[in-house]
Amino acid sequence: MDEGIMDHSGLSDAAAQSRASVLRSRAESYIALSRHDAAIADLTEAIALVPENARAWRLRGESHRVIERYQAALDDFDEALKLEPDSAYALGSRGQTYAAMGRLEEAMADFEHALTLTPDSLWILEAKADALVDLDRLDEALAEHTKIISLNTDLAYSWLARGELYQRMNLYTEAIDDYTKALEADPDHVRALSRRGEALRMIDRYDEALADLSRALELDPGNDRALGSRGAVLSELGDNEAALRDLDAAIELDPEYVWAFRVRGEIYQELDRHEEAIADFTQALHLEFGD
């Protein structure tokens, strides 16, 4: 018997079933509170009492997945699927585990199977789209995001996710349109503001970019990416001192922010502060390439 699991070998079958049921229910509340070790302990005892309950294996697998114990998660999902081969939840979660491990083809197989069972499951569609991006199958990922939006046009995250894919594909106008839709659904969505600001910067609409990035930073002053992007915008607008303040703050928040070092180095170079430029470019090379 696992260490820490109480010996209930004397329980009747009915009592074992009852105790396991309460343990599974308590574990779900632990999971809701992100107390995954406590959930795993309860579910391990529940499984020892009633090993044929697929829900317990599935829930424990999900807790293992969330805390990045991926092999343990796979083992649990495998057991859950032996008991319930057509559990869309277990298939989708196992697919997410495979994806996190870089086993993308196995992830896709699980997502495809799950979607034959629940074709309109947004979270599985989103996970499939993410895997397609990782496989560099961007057009297919775009089609999945478009389907997700068609299922729920009021969900800011869905517009944001497709916008980010458009941005990855250098389709900045399309990205800006999607970020705008996300902000119509949630006007204070920091990531949508930050990403739209960055997309506007990429097509030289600097005043609009500055407005979005400044608003994002009003809502989240510690957003290092928004600080870095605003620093780049301020430099383009000719305010290098303000740009340096933002980039300094971004690097202080994230000392491994490669892009910020590169941008700050370019500003130092423009200001003829070449020793500082060399230091930033050297750090960028070190962080990105190990030089």
C-alpha positions as a Markdown table, in Angstrom:
| # | Residue | x | y | z |
|---|---|---|---|---|
| 1 | Met | 0.0 | 0.0 | 0.0 |
| 2 | Asp | 1.3 | 3.5 | -0.9 |
| 3 | Glu | 2.9 | 5.4 | 2.0 |
| 4 | Gly | 0.4 | 7.8 | 3.6 |
| 5 | Ile | -2.7 | 5.8 | 2.4 |
| 6 | Met | -4.8 | 4.5 | 5.2 |
| 7 | Asp | -5.4 | 0.7 | 5.5 |
| 8 | His | -9.1 | 0.2 | 4.9 |
| 9 | Ser | -8.9 | -3.5 | 4.1 |
| 10 | Gly | -11.6 | -4.1 | 6.7 |
| 11 | Leu | -14.2 | -2.0 | 5.1 |
| 12 | Ser | -17.2 | -3.5 | 3.5 |
| 13 | Asp | -17.6 | -3.0 | -0.3 |
| 14 | Ala | -20.4 | -0.5 | 0.4 |
| 15 | Ala | -18.3 | 1.4 | 2.8 |
| 16 | Ala | -15.3 | 1.4 | 0.5 |
| 17 | Gln | -17.5 | 2.8 | -2.3 |
| 18 | Ser | -18.9 | 5.5 | -0.1 |
| 19 | Arg | -15.5 | 6.6 | 1.2 |
| 20 | Ala | -14.0 | 6.6 | -2.3 |
| 21 | Ser | -16.9 | 8.7 | -3.5 |
| 22 | Val | -16.3 | 11.4 | -0.8 |
| 23 | Leu | -12.6 | 11.4 | -1.5 |
| 24 | Arg | -13.2 | 11.9 | -5.3 |
| 25 | Ser | -15.6 | 14.8 | -4.5 |
| 26 | Arg | -13.2 | 16.4 | -2.1 |
| 27 | Ala | -10.4 | 16.0 | -4.6 |
| 28 | Glu | -12.4 | 18.0 | -7.2 |
| 29 | Ser | -12.6 | 20.9 | -4.7 |
| 30 | Tyr | -8.9 | 20.7 | -4.1 |
| 31 | Ile | -8.4 | 20.8 | -7.9 |
| 32 | Ala | -10.6 | 23.9 | -8.1 |
| 33 | Leu | -8.3 | 25.5 | -5.5 |
| 34 | Ser | -5.2 | 24.4 | -7.4 |
| 35 | Arg | -4.2 | 22.2 | -4.4 |
| 36 | His | -3.1 | 19.4 | -6.6 |
| 37 | Asp | -0.9 | 17.5 | -4.2 |
| 38 | Ala | -3.9 | 17.2 | -1.8 |
| 39 | Ala | -6.1 | 16.1 | -4.7 |
| 40 | Ile | -3.6 | 13.5 | -5.7 |
| 41 | Ala | -3.5 | 12.1 | -2.2 |
| 42 | Asp | -7.3 | 11.8 | -2.0 |
| 43 | Leu | -7.5 | 10.3 | -5.5 |
| 44 | Thr | -4.7 | 7.8 | -4.8 |
| 45 | Glu | -6.6 | 6.5 | -1.8 |
| 46 | Ala | -9.9 | 6.5 | -3.8 |
| 47 | Ile | -8.2 | 4.4 | -6.5 |
| 48 | Ala | -6.9 | 2.0 | -3.9 |
| 49 | Leu | -10.4 | 1.5 | -2.6 |
| 50 | Val | -12.2 | 1.4 | -5.9 |
| 51 | Pro | -9.7 | 0.9 | -8.8 |
| 52 | Glu | -12.4 | 0.5 | -11.5 |
| 53 | Asn | -13.7 | 4.1 | -11.2 |
| 54 | Ala | -12.5 | 5.9 | -14.4 |
| 55 | Arg | -13.3 | 9.4 | -12.9 |
| 56 | Ala | -10.7 | 9.0 | -10.2 |
| 57 | Trp | -7.9 | 8.0 | -12.7 |
| 58 | Arg | -8.9 | 10.9 | -15.0 |
| 59 | Leu | -9.0 | 13.5 | -12.2 |
| 60 | Arg | -5.6 | 12.3 | -10.8 |
| 61 | Gly | -4.2 | 12.5 | -14.3 |
| 62 | Glu | -5.4 | 16.0 | -14.7 |
| 63 | Ser | -3.7 | 17.1 | -11.5 |
| 64 | His | -0.5 | 15.4 | -12.5 |
| 65 | Arg | -0.7 | 17.2 | -15.9 |
| 66 | Val | -1.3 | 20.6 | -14.4 |
| 67 | Ile | 1.8 | 20.3 | -12.1 |
| 68 | Glu | 3.8 | 18.9 | -15.1 |
| 69 | Arg | 4.2 | 15.3 | -13.9 |
| 70 | Tyr | 3.6 | 14.3 | -17.4 |
| 71 | Gln | 4.5 | 10.6 | -17.4 |
| 72 | Ala | 2.3 | 10.1 | -14.3 |
| 73 | Ala | -0.5 | 11.9 | -16.1 |
| 74 | Leu | -0.2 | 9.7 | -19.1 |
| 75 | Asp | -0.3 | 6.5 | -17.0 |
| 76 | Asp | -3.4 | 7.8 | -15.3 |
| 77 | Phe | -5.2 | 8.8 | -18.5 |
| 78 | Asp | -4.3 | 5.4 | -20.0 |
| 79 | Glu | -6.0 | 3.7 | -17.1 |
| 80 | Ala | -9.0 | 6.0 | -17.4 |
| 81 | Leu | -9.3 | 5.2 | -21.1 |
| 82 | Lys | -9.1 | 1.4 | -20.5 |
| 83 | Leu | -12.2 | 1.8 | -18.3 |
| 84 | Glu | -13.9 | 4.5 | -20.6 |
| 85 | Pro | -12.4 | 4.3 | -24.1 |
| 86 | Asp | -14.7 | 7.1 | -25.4 |
| 87 | Ser | -14.1 | 9.7 | -22.6 |
| 88 | Ala | -13.6 | 12.9 | -24.6 |
| 89 | Tyr | -12.3 | 14.6 | -21.4 |
| 90 | Ala | -9.6 | 11.9 | -20.8 |
| 91 | Leu | -8.7 | 11.9 | -24.5 |
| 92 | Gly | -8.4 | 15.7 | -24.7 |
| 93 | Ser | -6.4 | 15.9 | -21.5 |
| 94 | Arg | -4.1 | 13.1 | -22.6 |
| 95 | Gly | -3.7 | 15.0 | -25.9 |
| 96 | Gln | -2.6 | 18.1 | -23.9 |
| 97 | Thr | -0.1 | 15.9 | -22.0 |
| 98 | Tyr | 1.4 | 14.5 | -25.2 |
| 99 | Ala | 1.6 | 18.0 | -26.6 |
| 100 | Ala | 3.4 | 19.3 | -23.5 |
| 101 | Met | 5.9 | 16.4 | -24.0 |
| 102 | Gly | 6.5 | 17.3 | -27.6 |
| 103 | Arg | 4.7 | 14.2 | -28.8 |
| 104 | Leu | 2.5 | 16.1 | -31.2 |
| 105 | Glu | 1.3 | 13.4 | -33.6 |
| 106 | Glu | 0.0 | 11.4 | -30.6 |
| 107 | Ala | -1.6 | 14.5 | -29.3 |
| 108 | Met | -3.3 | 15.1 | -32.6 |
| 109 | Ala | -4.7 | 11.6 | -32.7 |
| 110 | Asp | -6.2 | 12.1 | -29.2 |
| 111 | Phe | -7.7 | 15.4 | -30.2 |
| 112 | Glu | -9.2 | 14.0 | -33.4 |
| 113 | His | -10.7 | 11.1 | -31.5 |
| 114 | Ala | -12.1 | 13.4 | -28.8 |
| 115 | Leu | -13.6 | 15.7 | -31.4 |
| 116 | Thr | -15.5 | 12.8 | -33.0 |
| 117 | Leu | -17.2 | 12.5 | -29.6 |
| 118 | Thr | -17.7 | 16.2 | -28.8 |
| 119 | Pro | -17.2 | 18.2 | -32.0 |
| 120 | Asp | -17.9 | 21.6 | -30.4 |
| 121 | Ser | -15.7 | 21.3 | -27.4 |
| 122 | Leu | -13.9 | 24.7 | -27.3 |
| 123 | Trp | -11.0 | 23.6 | -25.1 |
| 124 | Ile | -10.2 | 20.6 | -27.2 |
| 125 | Leu | -10.4 | 22.7 | -30.4 |
| 126 | Glu | -8.1 | 25.2 | -28.8 |
| 127 | Ala | -5.6 | 22.5 | -27.8 |
| 128 | Lys | -5.8 | 21.0 | -31.3 |
| 129 | Ala | -5.1 | 24.5 | -32.8 |
| 130 | Asp | -2.1 | 25.0 | -30.5 |
| 131 | Ala | -0.7 | 21.6 | -31.6 |
| 132 | Leu | -1.2 | 22.5 | -35.3 |
| 133 | Val | 0.8 | 25.7 | -34.7 |
| 134 | Asp | 3.6 | 23.7 | -33.1 |
| 135 | Leu | 3.5 | 21.4 | -36.1 |
| 136 | Asp | 3.8 | 24.6 | -38.3 |
| 137 | Arg | 0.5 | 23.7 | -40.0 |
| 138 | Leu | -0.7 | 27.3 | -39.6 |
| 139 | Asp | -3.5 | 27.4 | -42.2 |
| 140 | Glu | -5.1 | 24.4 | -40.5 |
| 141 | Ala | -4.7 | 26.1 | -37.1 |
| 142 | Leu | -6.3 | 29.2 | -38.5 |
| 143 | Ala | -9.3 | 27.1 | -39.7 |
| 144 | Glu | -9.7 | 25.7 | -36.1 |
| 145 | His | -9.6 | 29.2 | -34.6 |
| 146 | Thr | -12.2 | 30.3 | -37.1 |
| 147 | Lys | -14.4 | 27.4 | -36.0 |
| 148 | Ile | -13.9 | 28.3 | -32.4 |
| 149 | Ile | -15.0 | 31.9 | -33.0 |
| 150 | Ser | -18.1 | 30.7 | -34.9 |
| 151 | Leu | -19.2 | 28.7 | -31.9 |
| 152 | Asn | -18.9 | 31.6 | -29.5 |
| 153 | Thr | -18.4 | 35.1 | -31.0 |
| 154 | Asp | -18.6 | 36.8 | -27.5 |
| 155 | Leu | -15.5 | 35.1 | -26.1 |
| 156 | Ala | -12.6 | 37.6 | -26.0 |
| 157 | Tyr | -10.0 | 34.9 | -25.7 |
| 158 | Ser | -11.1 | 33.2 | -29.0 |
| 159 | Trp | -10.6 | 36.5 | -30.9 |
| 160 | Leu | -7.3 | 37.0 | -29.1 |
| 161 | Ala | -6.0 | 33.6 | -30.0 |
| 162 | Arg | -6.8 | 33.9 | -33.7 |
| 163 | Gly | -5.3 | 37.4 | -33.7 |
| 164 | Glu | -2.1 | 36.1 | -32.2 |
| 165 | Leu | -1.9 | 33.5 | -35.0 |
| 166 | Tyr | -2.5 | 36.1 | -37.6 |
| 167 | Gln | 0.3 | 38.2 | -36.0 |
| 168 | Arg | 2.6 | 35.1 | -36.2 |
| 169 | Met | 1.8 | 34.9 | -39.9 |
| 170 | Asn | 2.7 | 38.6 | -40.3 |
| 171 | Leu | -1.0 | 39.4 | -41.2 |
| 172 | Tyr | -1.1 | 42.5 | -39.0 |
| 173 | Thr | -4.3 | 44.1 | -40.3 |
| 174 | Glu | -6.2 | 40.9 | -39.7 |
| 175 | Ala | -4.6 | 40.6 | -36.3 |
| 176 | Ile | -5.6 | 44.1 | -35.3 |
| 177 | Asp | -9.2 | 43.4 | -36.4 |
| 178 | Asp | -9.4 | 40.4 | -34.2 |
| 179 | Tyr | -7.8 | 42.2 | -31.2 |
| 180 | Thr | -10.4 | 44.9 | -31.7 |
| 181 | Lys | -13.2 | 42.2 | -31.5 |
| 182 | Ala | -11.6 | 40.9 | -28.3 |
| 183 | Leu | -11.6 | 44.4 | -26.8 |
| 184 | Glu | -15.3 | 44.9 | -27.8 |
| 185 | Ala | -16.0 | 41.8 | -25.7 |
| 186 | Asp | -13.7 | 42.9 | -22.9 |
| 187 | Pro | -12.4 | 46.5 | -23.1 |
| 188 | Asp | -9.9 | 46.0 | -20.3 |
| 189 | His | -8.3 | 42.8 | -21.7 |
| 190 | Val | -4.6 | 43.6 | -21.1 |
| 191 | Arg | -3.2 | 41.0 | -23.4 |
| 192 | Ala | -5.4 | 42.2 | -26.3 |
| 193 | Leu | -4.4 | 45.8 | -25.7 |
| 194 | Ser | -0.7 | 44.8 | -25.6 |
| 195 | Arg | -0.8 | 42.6 | -28.6 |
| 196 | Arg | -2.8 | 45.1 | -30.7 |
| 197 | Gly | -0.3 | 47.8 | -29.7 |
| 198 | Glu | 2.5 | 45.6 | -30.9 |
| 199 | Ala | 0.7 | 44.9 | -34.2 |
| 200 | Leu | 0.1 | 48.6 | -34.7 |
| 201 | Arg | 3.8 | 49.2 | -34.1 |
| 202 | Met | 4.6 | 46.7 | -36.8 |
| 203 | Ile | 2.7 | 48.7 | -39.4 |
| 204 | Asp | 4.1 | 52.0 | -38.2 |
| 205 | Arg | 0.9 | 53.3 | -36.6 |
| 206 | Tyr | 2.9 | 54.5 | -33.6 |
| 207 | Asp | 0.4 | 56.9 | -32.0 |
| 208 | Glu | -2.3 | 54.3 | -31.9 |
| 209 | Ala | 0.2 | 51.7 | -30.6 |
| 210 | Leu | 1.3 | 54.1 | -27.9 |
| 211 | Ala | -2.3 | 54.6 | -26.7 |
| 212 | Asp | -2.9 | 50.8 | -26.5 |
| 213 | Leu | 0.3 | 50.0 | -24.8 |
| 214 | Ser | -0.1 | 52.8 | -22.3 |
| 215 | Arg | -3.6 | 51.6 | -21.5 |
| 216 | Ala | -2.3 | 48.1 | -21.0 |
| 217 | Leu | 0.3 | 49.4 | -18.6 |
| 218 | Glu | -2.3 | 51.4 | -16.7 |
| 219 | Leu | -4.1 | 48.2 | -16.1 |
| 220 | Asp | -1.0 | 46.1 | -15.5 |
| 221 | Pro | 2.1 | 48.2 | -14.6 |
| 222 | Gly | 4.3 | 45.2 | -14.3 |
| 223 | Asn | 3.7 | 43.9 | -17.9 |
| 224 | Asp | 7.2 | 43.5 | -19.1 |
| 225 | Arg | 6.2 | 42.8 | -22.7 |
| 226 | Ala | 4.0 | 45.9 | -22.9 |
| 227 | Leu | 6.9 | 48.0 | -21.4 |
| 228 | Gly | 9.3 | 46.6 | -24.0 |
| 229 | Ser | 6.9 | 47.3 | -26.9 |
| 230 | Arg | 6.1 | 50.8 | -25.7 |
| 231 | Gly | 9.9 | 51.5 | -25.4 |
| 232 | Ala | 10.3 | 50.6 | -29.0 |
| 233 | Val | 7.3 | 52.8 | -30.0 |
| 234 | Leu | 8.7 | 55.8 | -28.0 |
| 235 | Ser | 12.0 | 55.4 | -29.7 |
| 236 | Glu | 10.3 | 55.5 | -33.1 |
| 237 | Leu | 8.5 | 58.7 | -32.0 |
| 238 | Gly | 11.8 | 60.2 | -31.1 |
| 239 | Asp | 11.7 | 60.1 | -27.3 |
| 240 | Asn | 14.7 | 57.9 | -26.6 |
| 241 | Glu | 15.0 | 58.8 | -22.9 |
| 242 | Ala | 11.4 | 57.7 | -22.2 |
| 243 | Ala | 12.1 | 54.6 | -24.4 |
| 244 | Leu | 15.1 | 53.7 | -22.2 |
| 245 | Arg | 13.1 | 54.1 | -19.0 |
| 246 | Asp | 10.6 | 51.6 | -20.3 |
| 247 | Leu | 13.2 | 49.2 | -21.6 |
| 248 | Asp | 15.1 | 49.4 | -18.3 |
| 249 | Ala | 12.0 | 48.6 | -16.4 |
| 250 | Ala | 11.2 | 45.7 | -18.8 |
| 251 | Ile | 14.6 | 44.2 | -18.3 |
| 252 | Glu | 14.5 | 44.6 | -14.6 |
| 253 | Leu | 11.3 | 42.6 | -14.6 |
| 254 | Asp | 12.7 | 40.0 | -16.9 |
| 255 | Pro | 16.5 | 39.8 | -17.0 |
| 256 | Glu | 16.2 | 37.3 | -19.9 |
| 257 | Tyr | 14.1 | 39.5 | -22.2 |
| 258 | Val | 16.3 | 39.1 | -25.3 |
| 259 | Trp | 14.4 | 41.4 | -27.6 |
| 260 | Ala | 14.5 | 44.3 | -25.0 |
| 261 | Phe | 18.3 | 44.0 | -24.8 |
| 262 | Arg | 18.4 | 44.2 | -28.6 |
| 263 | Val | 16.2 | 47.3 | -28.8 |
| 264 | Arg | 17.9 | 49.0 | -26.0 |
| 265 | Gly | 21.3 | 48.3 | -27.6 |
| 266 | Glu | 20.0 | 49.9 | -30.8 |
| 267 | Ile | 18.9 | 53.0 | -28.9 |
| 268 | Tyr | 22.3 | 53.3 | -27.2 |
| 269 | Gln | 24.0 | 52.9 | -30.6 |
| 270 | Glu | 21.8 | 55.8 | -32.0 |
| 271 | Leu | 22.8 | 57.9 | -29.0 |
| 272 | Asp | 26.5 | 57.1 | -29.6 |
| 273 | Arg | 26.7 | 55.2 | -26.2 |
| 274 | His | 28.6 | 52.4 | -27.8 |
| 275 | Glu | 30.0 | 50.7 | -24.7 |
| 276 | Glu | 26.5 | 50.3 | -23.4 |
| 277 | Ala | 25.3 | 49.2 | -26.8 |
| 278 | Ile | 28.0 | 46.5 | -27.0 |
| 279 | Ala | 27.1 | 45.3 | -23.5 |
| 280 | Asp | 23.4 | 44.9 | -24.5 |
| 281 | Phe | 24.1 | 43.2 | -27.8 |
| 282 | Thr | 26.6 | 40.8 | -26.0 |
| 283 | Gln | 23.9 | 40.0 | -23.4 |
| 284 | Ala | 21.4 | 39.3 | -26.2 |
| 285 | Leu | 23.8 | 37.0 | -27.9 |
| 286 | His | 24.5 | 35.2 | -24.6 |
| 287 | Leu | 20.8 | 34.7 | -23.8 |
| 288 | Glu | 19.8 | 33.6 | -27.2 |
| 289 | Phe | 22.8 | 31.6 | -28.4 |
| 290 | Gly | 24.9 | 30.9 | -25.3 |
| 291 | Asp | 27.8 | 33.0 | -26.5 |
